[in-house]
Amino acid sequence: MSSENLIPQEGLYVSKKDPSMRLSVIEVIEVDVLDNEEEDGGDKVFYTVLFVKEGDEDDMSAQTFEYDPDEWQRFVKKSSA
C-alpha cells in the first residue's frame, strides 16, 4: 500500500495552499480491506472520511462532507499544491 492510500487520522487538517482552510476530520469509517494480490498486486483500502469546518465539530446542524479514498486524495493534493 502506498503512502498515498493511507487512511487519514481524525483531527485538524490545515491547507498548505490556503491556511484559512481548516477542516476537522470527525470520523473515518473503514468500510472494508480486501487482499487482492492476485488481481492488482496489492491491498485495496475502502473508507469514507466525514469532516466539517474547524469549530463546527459539535454543531449537529453544521454541513458535513463525506469523501471516499479517491475523493479524499484529490482534495488533499489540491489543498497542498
Buried (B, 14 or more C-beta within 10 A) or exposed (E): EEEEBEBBEEEEBEBEEEEEEEBBBBEBEEEEEEEEEEEEEEEBBEBBBBBBBBEBEEEEEEEEBEBEBEEBBEBBEEBEE
